[in-house]
Amino acid sequence: MLYFIAILLITGGSIFLALRKKRAFFLTIPFLSLFIYFIFQIAMVPVPFFETVKFIFSLK
């Protein structure tokens, strides 16, 4: 739940900054934070990183 609130705050802050500063760059921040969270969660699995990534993408 804490991660969800953090993502919402990051997204809200990014939208606010994008509208305030009129820069589209700030809209990429939520996507980057989700990507970093995804990589962090994969790294926490006690199997080698690339084997975990191969397993995730081989699921059908």
PyMOL commands that set and color helices and strands:
alter all, ss='L'
color gray80, all
select helices_A, chain A and resi 2-21+24-43+49-58
alter helices_A, ss='H'
color red, helices_A
deselect
rebuild
show_as cartoon
